[in-house]
Amino acid sequence: MAEIEIGGDVGGVVSSLTAAIRGEARRLGFDFCRALPLGQAVHADFFERWIAAGRAGEMRYLERHLDKRRFPALLGEDGPPLKSMIVLAVDYFQGALPAELANDPSRGIIASYAWGDDYHEVIRPLLFQLDEFIRAQTGRTTRGKALVDTGPVLERDWAQQAGIGFTGKNCCTIHPGRGSWLFLATLLIPEVIAYDPPPTVIEQPLFSTDDLVNGLSGAGHYGQWSIPPVAHGESNAARLATCGGCTRCLDACPTDAFVGPFHLDPQRCISYWTIESQGPIPCALRPHFGNRIFGCDICQEVCPWNRHLPARTPLLEGLRAQQDRVSPPLLEGFRAETPYWLDGDAFAVHFRRSPVKRARRPGMLRNVCVALGNWGDPVAMPALRQALADADPLPRGHAAWALGEVRRRHQIAEIGPILFERLRLETEEWVREEIDTALNVE
């Protein structure tokens, strides 16, 4: 198909069409909408080195389509050549978790992005609607490529190039006025459109891919930009954007998951283990999880750019917090009337449309057992005994560990026979090892 310009100043018509696209994106519920030409992802070399180092772990999907991650235009193999990318973002910040909940070890902490419905399912249909709107304006008959954090696109690279924000040392996209609580999405289209100016570089980052792979110094200064106003309702003043010499996110990570700025090792990350992994959590890491049962916001919570942000209600209703998903009592899901940690059907109903379903019931029960072990209160013993008899070995092993923690703290004699009885029945070797360790803990 012929290239169609929908930006610029040709008779003012295309400029008004560009404004109409922004207006439609806002009407659909997007806080940010920026456009840029397709090219090569800036950090494709680092990403490939990161993959080669085995960082992806069980996230094998990240190892596929490396060529398309580098050149997203290759995603248009079944239609006309893709020429432009529209980068969109949704601000999901709804306020900090109240201290009385965050500091209560009897409750499980769920990352704030999962307080509402699954953002993939909420945002994806809106991308289709935006593409349909553009097609209605230009006469295009083929669909664009709509991606919400699931396709082979290095979204944070493009978000920075588009001027939505800058990539912080904690690997998050940070907008200096709205912080890092952003969902990113992209729409790739064959039209040639009017592109937005990128951030103005004030201080050029000076480091190589090798430096990044090996681990940069935390306190180093790695770039400074002037970010144009990009969110609806912002003033026309550009904002200075940089991490400077700040190391708060790197210092606060309880599992030392950062190799250095911009380089996260997922296999030391709480989010990876509580969401992505379907295996046993390494014993050495468990005590550092506290009561975080799905994801982790620590590196965002301590970021100066996220301080003093006003609580807000997301434009998209599906993303709004559901109170039973904010900080649920750990023992609630073991009750006969609400057995969602123990029963697959109850789990599916309780977490309907929630991203928590990504971890699956056995994975979430594993996470809850770790949190109960870190709490260490004897009141958790009946629940842990139920988890110790679960049909899936994953929670059984972690329940044994948690019972060992309760036994270690309170010297409760009856825990020994409970573990011995399970050891007599257990067939999984790694679970037997967990039970043996729990029996011998001092």
N, C-alpha and C positions, 0 to 999 in steps of 0.2 A: 504494500500500500504506500501511497505517497506520504512524505513527512508532513505533519500538520502542526503549524506553530500555534500555540495557545498562550503566548505571552509576548511581551514587547509592546511596541507602540504603533502597530500597523493600523491606522485609522481608529485607534482606541478600542476596536472591537475585541481584539484578542486580550487586551489588558482587562477588560471587563469580564471576559471568560475566566481569566486567571483568578480574579476576585471572586467570581461565582464558585470556582472550585474550592477556594479557601472557605467561603461561606457555607458550602455544603459540608465540608469536613467539620466545621464548627457545629453545624446543625446536627450532624451525626453523633457528636460527642467527643471529638478530638480536641485537645488543648493546643497542639502544635501541628503545623502543616508546612513543610518546606520541600522544595524541589531542586534537583541537581542532575547533571548528565551522568549517564553510566560510564564507568571507567574501571580502574583497578583498585581493589581494596588496599588501603594504605598499609595495613599490618598483616597482609597475607603471608609474607615470609615468616614472621614470628608465629603465626597460627600454625603453619606447617611444621615448624620446628617444635612447637608445643605438642602437637599431635605425635610427632616422631619420638618425643621423650616419654610417651605413654601417659600423658596427663589426663587424657579423656577417660581412663579407667573403663567402667562399664558403659559409658556413653558412646557406644560404638558408632552411633549415627553421625557423630561429629567427624568421623574419619572418612566419611563418604563425600564425593563431589567436591574435592578440594579445588578443582579447576573452576567450578561455578562459584565457590566462595571468593576466589580471587577475581573472577570476571563474571559478575551476575548477569550480564547480557546473554550469557550462554543458557540461561534459564528459558529463553524464548525459542527453544529449538522446534517447537510445534506450531509456530505462528510467525507473524512478521517480526523483524528484528526489534528487540527492545532498545529504546534510546534514552529513556528518562526514568528516574526514580523519584517517587514522592515519599518522603519520610514523615511519618506521623508519630505522635506520642500522646499518651494519656497520663495525666497526673492522678495517681491513686491515693495520695496521702490523705489520711482522715484524722490525724492526730496521734500523738504518742500513746503507747499502752500505759494506762494509769499505774502508778507506782505500787498501789496495793495489789494489783494483779501481777505485775512483772516480778515482784519480790516475794510472791507466795509460792513456795516449792511444791505445794499440793496441786498446783495448776500447770497445765502444759502450755508453753508459748508456741504459737503458730505465727510464722512470718506474716507481716501485715498484707502482703500482696494476696494472701490466700484467705483473707477475712470474708471476701465475697465469693462470687462465682468464678469459675475458671476464665481468666482473661482471654485465653485463646478463643474460647467459644463465644465470648461476649464481643470481641473486636473483629474476628474474621468476617462475619456477615456484613459488618459496616464497611469493610474494605471492598467487598463485592458491590455494595450499594454505591460507594464512591466511584468505582470503576464504571458501573452502569451509568452514572450521571455523566462521566466524561465521555463515554461512548455516545450518549444521546446528544451531546454537544458537537462532537466531531464526525459522527457518522461511522465510526469504527464498528465492525461486526464481530471481531475476535475479542476474547477476554484478556485483560492484563493479568499479571502474576501477583497475587495477593499473598503476603507472608506475614505471619505473626509469631516470630521467634521459633519457628519450626522448620523453615527451609534453609538451604545453604547460603545464607547471607550474613556477613559480618556487620550486624546492624549498628554497633557502636561506632565503627569506622565511619559509616555513612551519616549517622546522626551528628557527628562532629563536623564532617565536611559540609553538611547541610546547614550548620549553624544552630542546631537545637541545643547543643551544650558541648562540653568538653569531657574527655575520658579522664576520670580521676585516678589516683593511685590505687583506689580500691576496685578498679576495673568497671565502675559504674559510670553511666552518662550523667553528668551533673549540669543542670542549668543554674546559673548564679542567682536567679530569682525564685526558682521553684524547687531547687534541690535535686535529689537523685531518685525520687519516688516516681519513676516513669516507666510505663510500658511502651516499648517501641514496636512499630509495625512499618512495613514497606509495601508500596504498590508500584510495580514495574510496568511501564506502558511503552508502546511503540511511537507515540507522538513526541515531537520535539517541542518542548515548552519553554516558557520564560523561567530561567533559573534564578534562585536566590543567591545573594552573595555569601561566600563562606566567611567564617570568623576572620577578623584581621589579626595576623600574627604580630604580637608585640615582642615576644621573646621566643625564638625558635628552639624547639627541643633538640638537644645535641647528644644523641646516643645511638648506638648501632643495634642491629638485631641481636648480635652476639652479646652485647651488654645486657639487653633485655632478658635474653635466655638465661644468662648466668646470674642475674640478680643485681639490679641497680641499688645504689645507696638510698636508704629510705628518706633521708633528710635532703636529698638533692632537689634542685629546682629544674623542672622538666617542661617548661613552656608556659607561656602566658598569652591569652587571647582577648580580643574584644568581641563579645557576643552580641549580635544585633538583636533588637526586640523581635521575638518570634511567637510569643504566646498571645492569645486573645486578651485584649484589655490592658496590655503592657504599655508603659510610657514609651516614647520614641528614643529614649536614651539607651545607648549601648552599655553593656555591663562588662566589667573586668573579670576574667575567669582564669583561675589558676589554683593549684594545690600549694604552690610555693614550697616551703620547707616543712610543711605539716606532715606529721607521721601518726596522727591519732588513729586512723583506721588500721594501720599496720601494727601498731602497739597494742590495740585493743583486742585483736583476734585471739581468742582463747586457745586455739589449736595451732597457732603460727602457720597459717595456711598460705601466707604470702611469701614467695621466694624473694620478692622485691616489689617496688611499685609497678603496677600494670601487669604483674605476673602472679597469677593464683594457681596454686597446686590443689585441684579439687579433692585429691585423695587425703587431704588434711582438713577439708572444709566441712563444717557442720551441715550446710545445705546439701552437699553432695551425698553425705552418708544418710541423712534423714529423708531424702527425696529420691535421688537417682539410683543409689546402690540397692541391690536386692540381696546383699550378702551380710555376713557378720561385721559389726562395727569393731575396729581394732580396740583391744582392751585398754591400751594406753590413752586413747582419745576419749573414752566414755566419760571419765570424771569431769572433763572440760565442757561437756554438753549442757550441764545443768539441767534445766527442765524444758529445754528447747526440743520440741517433738516434730516440728516440720519447718525446715528452713532456719535461717538466721539473719537478723537485721543489724547485728552489732556494728559492722563496718560502716553502715549508713547512719545508725543512731548517733555515733560519735562525731560524724563529719560536721565541721563548722558550717558548711553550706546548708545543712539540714536543721540547724538550730533556729529557734524562734519562728518557724513556719506556722502560720495560722492553720488550725484544723479546718477542713473543708469537706464538702460533700461531693464525691465524684460526679461528673456530668452523666456518666453511664450508670444507670440504676443497678445493673447486675453486679457492679463492682463494690457496691455499698456494703459495709460490714454487717454480717449477721452475728448477733451477740453470742450465740452458742459456739461460734468458730473463732472467737477472739482469744480466749484463754480458758479452755474447758477444764473443769476439775478432772484430774488424772483418773480418779477411781469411778467416775460416772459411767464410763463405757463398759464397766464390769458388772453393773447392776442387772438384775434379772429383767427389769422393765426397759433398760437401755443398753443391751449387750453389744454395742457397736465395735468394741475392740475384739470381741470373741466370735462373732457371727458374721459371715460374709454378707448375707442379705441385709442385716441390720446396719452394717457398715455402708453398704451401697445406698440405703435409704437416708441415713443420717447425713452423709456427705454428698448427696445428690447435687450435681453440677459443680462441686467443689474441686479445686486443684489438689486437695489432700488425697483424692482417689488415685493420684499418680503414684503414690508410695505403696499402694495396695494395703489390704488389711494386715497381712503378716508383717509387712515393713513398719506400719504404724504401731502395731503392738510391740515390735522390737524397740522402737523409739520410746514408747511409753514405759517399757520395762527399764530402759536406761535411766529415764527421768525418775522413776520410782526408786531405783537403786541410789541415785544421787540424793534424793530426798532422805532415804534411809529410815523412814518412820515405820515402826512395827504395824501400824494400821494398814499398811499396804500388803501384808503377808497373805491374806486370803486371795487378793487379786493376783499376786505373783504365783501363788499355788495354782490358780486356774491357767495362767499363761504357761506354767511349767508343764501342763498336760495338753497344751494346744496341739492340734493335728499337724501344724507346720513346725519344722525344727527351728526355723529362724527365731521366733519368739521364745522357744523353749531354752535355747542357749543363753539368751539375754536375761530371761527370768531367773535362771540359776545364778548368773552373775549378781543380779540385784538382790536375791536372797542372801548371797554371800556378803554383800555390803551391809544389809540389815543385821545379819549375824555378827559381823565384825564390830559394828557400832554398839550393839545392845547385848551381845552375848546371850542370845535367845537359844536355849537348848533344843527346843522342838524343831528348829530349822534343820538341824542335822538329819533326823529321821526322814523328813520330807525329801531332802536331797538324796539320801540313800535309797529311798523307795523309787524315785525317778531314775536313779542310776541303774537299778535292777531291771527296769523296763526299757531303757533308752538304747536305740540301735545306731543312732548317728554318732560317729566317732568324735567329731568336733564338739558336739553337745556334751558327750561324756567327759571330755577334757574340761569344759566349762564347769560341769558339776564337781569334778574332782578338785579343780582350783578353788571353787566356792567352799568346799568342805575343808580345805586346808588353809583358808585365809586366816590370818592372825588378827 
